[in-house]
Amino acid sequence: MKNTILLIDDCEMMRRFLAPIFKDNFQVIALKNPMEAILWLKTNPIPDAILLDYELPEMTGIELLKHLRQNNQWAGIPVLMLSGVKDTERRWQCIEAGANDFLAKPFHPKELALRVNLISKPTAHFAQANA
């Protein structure tokens, strides 16, 4: 059985770009908003990692991250925050809120794969993105 990555990004183009990076070794669940993610988490096994966009409808990615960290069941899920804003303050906010890592867009797929590998559960084996 493949490990699972939960990808939360409201941009369809980003979901289509990111999902294939991990498809060979992971089941990628791509969702477009935080409410879908919360519903999915309530009814499915805990994912091995979450890729979470900062700018989302209904609530920001950082608000969802704080919600995850306050829930005992989800608090330990590794989270990599993604943002189109290359702002040091935004990076600090995400890390202070409990993100395991932060990556500014645009990024190289190989860097994404390596960063996810660093934050993931020890049993997960992540694909190396094509250079």
WOMOJO-V716188 format. One record per run of one state. SS is the DSSP state (H for helix, E for strand, - for the rest). FROM is the first residue (numbers start at 1). TO is the last residue. Records with the same first field share a line. If there is no record, write none. Layout:
SS->FROM-TO / FROM-TO
This chain:
-->1-2 / 9-11 / 23-25 / 32-33 / 44-48 / 54-60 / 71-78 / 84-87 / 98-100 / 105-108 / 120-131
E->3-8 / 26-31 / 49-53 / 79-83 / 101-104
H->12-22 / 34-43 / 61-70 / 88-97 / 109-119
